[in-house]
Amino acid sequence: MWPRLSFNRPLIWLGLSAMSAVLWLPSVSLRLGALLLMAVAMWDGWRQVKLEQRRSRLTEQVMRQSGEAVMITDDQHRIQAVNPAFTELSGFELSEVAGLSASNLAAARHDSAFFERFWQALISAGRWEGELWQRRKDGSEYPMWLEVQVITDPHGRAEHHIATFTDISLRKAREQDLRRIGREDPLTGLPNRFRLHELLASRLRHLRAGECLDLALIDIDGFKEINDGLGVSAGDRLLARFGKRLAGHVAGGVVGRLGGDEFMVLRTTTYDDHERWVEGLKSHLGEPFEIDGSTLRLGITIGSCRAPEDGNDDGVLFQRMEAALASARRHGGNCCQRFRPALDVGDGPNLALLNDLREALAQGGQLELHYQPQHRLADDAMIGMEALLRWRHPRDGMISPAEFIPLAERHGLMAPLGDWVIHQALTQLAHWRSRGLSPLPVWINISAMQLFQGDLEKTLATGRARHDVASQWLGLELTESVLLDDRGGDIVPRLERLRDLGHRIALDDFGTGYSSLGYLKELPLDKLKLDRAFIKALPGDSADAAIVNAVTAMARGLSLEILAEGVETAEQRDYLRQAGCDEVQGYFYARPMPAHELEALWRESATRQEANTRQAVA
């Protein structure tokens, strides 16, 4: 606020003193000086008045031009001034509200406790900010975002309140639309998966004695062929009519669309007629649909369950419906399958494990990397390590990769899992560097999904830059199945780009898959990893020995390093050393271990190497 007009100025008081003394001064010169002093004092007072007028006009102009509504009240909250934006928003002119308490304009939606908190905040903090509903002149109500600031006098007492507010009706309408969209399927207007979970949980909470919940998950057989044959727009119209027919059939029940061509139905009932009810759904939905002059009879597959017989938790019931639907699909579709405990043994754990894996990826803390050292056969020195993904489940303990990796591959989780491994390996490399350890390469496995779902090159570049780790310390291992997966496109240029960035490339599990020697010649590789299947019977098995010798000779001819996996005995190590193998890893040297255990082994190995070096020099 601009300062008030003040007469606490020396010139003004000197002028007033000169005015009273001009008649009593004895000489003309003194009287002329007093008159001059009076003139200067009058000029200073006039200048101050004009300055205050300009400030007042500027303040009024700012209020008029402000896009936000402004209201000024006194210390008793009586309205003293408003700006045009206030009048435009509320409909009230200043003459209609001047002297009224500002609380008279508030809508009747707020109770006395709300206003008590409001006044307490003003008194204690000197300001308040929040949402308030206001009343317009025509009686309508609107939400506004209000900011109130207390203006105090030099002694700290409240003198005025300045309130600025904006209409947030459109914002709240958008928020309501977003909430509706978040709970409603846009194509059919039916509840979506999120809303169905809420409705199911609510019905389970309010289930009374003698009542049951029937639930059915409905899938349209061959819907992709309908889209391909009639077009996507016709397919969308079919889904909308399907949902409408289903909703009309289930009076008093809930119908929703989970996505794609999957719909869900639930009803509260006191009848023990679950199977007949499901068959009735299938029969009703099997009646023909007319779409663009074509008559369509749909095949319907249904998986169902009942609460509380099959569970009393919404998440469990969803899993069991999906397990029943998956079982019905395996039986060829166009049939109904109710959940049974046998499905819980087969499909149920996979569904639960899949959800737990998604949770582990989202929250972190359960996944970890274990590291298995790799040794050079010439002197048994540790020259690198392979990073292996492990999952420490909070309830089930350590879960084998053989259980969760295939599940991740089927459900599109390999790309985020692979990105997590890259980030964690680079983080660990940076940590070891900060601990003063000499750098050794860490090799990570790359899946086909990372090559065609994710942006592997960008993920690697971002991770290296974030942790300041050179690309030479992160090696990439690919299996033959990755190289031959058509979904990844032409793999050779991508491997060449990765190699140009400084990453070394290894072909894992060599000899167990396609193993085309002609294709191998074209690949930009640095290392072959001989699969443990050829190592476990050495040195007694002549066939395995012949394969090891041949692969070793071929690798040398192609200028590739060769590493043998699964070395568990001294005899195997000695044979591989004689065969010309470069590197090995296996239980004979060390099992995969957490990072802190590997660090201790690493330091011990480094100390031993230094001692050997000093001894050799001596």
ABEGO torsion letter per residue (X at the ends): XBBBBBABBAAAAAAAAAAAAAAABABAAAAAAAAAAAAAAAAAAAAAAAAAAAAAAAAAAAAAABABBBBBBBAAGBBABBBAAAAAAAGBBAAAABGBBAAAABBAABBAAAAAAAAAAAAAAGBBBEBBBBBBAAGBBBBBBBBBBBBBBAAGBBABBBBBBBBAAAAAAAAAAAAAAAABBAAAGBBBAAAAAAAAAAAAAABBBGBBBBBBBBBBBGAAAAAAAAEAAAAAAAAAAAAAAAAAABBGBBBBBAEEABBBBBBBBABBAAAAAAAAAAAAAABBBBBGGBBBBBBBBBBBBBOAAAEABAAAAAAAAAAAAAAAAAAGEGBBBBBBAAAAAAAAAAAAAAAAAAAAAAAEGABBBBBBBBBBAAAGBBAEBBBBBBBBBAAAEBBBAAAAAAAAAAAGAAAAAAAAAAAAAAAAAAAAAAAGBBBBBBBBBBBAAAAAABBAAAAAAAAAAAAGBBAAABBBBBBAAAAABAAAEBAAAAAAAAAAAGBBBBBBGBGABAGBAAAAAABBBABBBBBAAAAAAOAABAAAAAAAAAAAAAAAAAGBBBBBBGBABAAAAAAAAAAGBABBBEAAABBBBBAAAAAAAAAAAAAAAAAAAAAAAX
